[in-house]
Amino acid sequence: MMPFSKSKRKFRSRFSLNAESDPLGMRKYSAPLVAFVLAAALRALYTIIAAFSVPHLLLLPALIRNNLFTEHLMDPTAGLAYSLLGV
């Protein structure tokens, strides 16, 4: 046998997902914890991007009023119906 194959086998067993004992520095994290950390990090990143892009936005009232999607939305002066539906 070649000496390289023995070290390769040793490397596989040390960093294998099926290893019985974890090497130092290698921890197993639960899936919900990983999902939470990734979601929080991405939300922070998107917030920072939005904060830096706000000064460069062109909010022209003529374009906002001309938006066809918001033409038939409920008016805030509708009172109780607007506050209950929140549309």
DAVENQUI-V496077 format. One record per run of one state. SS is the DSSP state (a for helix, b for strand, c for the rest). FROM is the first residue (numbers start at 1). TO is the last residue. If there is no record, write none. Layout:
ss=<SS,SS>
from=<FROM,FROM>
to=<TO,TO>
This chain:
ss=<c,a,c,a,c,a,c,a,c,a,c>
from=<1,3,15,31,57,61,66,76,79,80,86>
to=<2,14,30,56,60,65,75,78,79,85,87>
